[in-house]
Amino acid sequence: MTTAVSFRQVSRHFGAVKAVDAVDLDIAPGEFFAMLGPSGSGKTTCLRLIAGFEQPTSGSVSIFGERAEGVPPYRRNVNTVFQDYALFPHLSVLDNVAYGLMVKGVAKSERYRAAEQALALVRLPDYGVRRPSQLSGGQRQRVALARALVNQPRVLLLDEPLGALDLKLRENMQEELKSLQKSLGITFVFVTHDQGEALSMADRVAVFNDGRIMQVGTPQEIYERPATRFVADFVGSSNVLPPDFVQRYAGQRRWGSLRPEAIRIGSAGSGDGVSARLISTNYLGATTRLLLDAEGLRLHAMAPAGVHLPAEGQEVRLTFNRDQLHLMEDAG
Ligand code: ATP
């Protein structure tokens, strides 16, 4: 099957900076693919390589089976929604959305019809006459989306498109973007440094660090079976366990990860497990988050509501199923 986007050993260096370093990647048609990683890890450069705003220093990029070298951005059947939206302030919303079609020489009546359709798709049907300055942040975001969708791209690139929105609006837009993507069937490639956003929206996630992909997988794989210490740390809340600790409980000298919800808390001195002291509890409603000191190691655990918890400062015994202790690639 053809892939929507594929990278073969793609590098993009800027002088001594390896912004993208020997990346291999295959994104399937119709996939919602997130590129996740800290600032400066190469996500945006990857997006720009797909868009055609950057050329690889070495390696090759293909879009729907065609080598992209030498193909200019406007011939790639790919559109980008930028973080700052990049709307033209002096044009009406309708003209902003129709702009790409005008450049392509589409007749006025046809491009306005298509622009109105695109505005309806992002649920802004009556806003065409306004200027961007007369819209809220969330509405401007939708206009930017409509302006990309009007070109009917096969691949839509989104660079932190929700970064400028407040939390509530961000959550609404996450749901809307996802359902829009499913109904249109367009391949979405989404750049974010927000792990929650990547895990909740994407079919698959690539975790970047230093211009390289550390792991590609479904949100569940990334969350439950992080390949490396970096992924476990970056994707959040997992307990990262050092090799000597893992060796004692799993017999292998490797770094391990253990989700907080996998840890059970029992009373001190009761048989197997790890002895620990409860440092603090943090009530979150449906769950309580516990901070523990296990032989000098700080661990987080998560207890469901209604479970009787020991008092802070008390000695406890921690147990977990061996198969929930996930061993990572990093050797000890
Ligand atoms: P952010 O989340 O902050 O946008 P990112 O993961 O998207 O970060 P990139 O923008 O791809 O990261 O940048 C990767 C590295 O390449 C950074 O060190 C950056 O400074 C460098 N870089 C990117 N573009 C250029 C350029 N045109 N010239 C020189 N260095 C660049």
Boltz pocket constraint, residues with backbone or C-beta under 6 A from the ligand:
constraints:
  - pocket:
      binder: B
      contacts: [[A, 14], [A, 17], [A, 18], [A, 19], [A, 20], [A, 37], [A, 38], [A, 39], [A, 40], [A, 41], [A, 42], [A, 43], [A, 44], [A, 45], [A, 46], [A, 193]]
      max_distance: 6.0
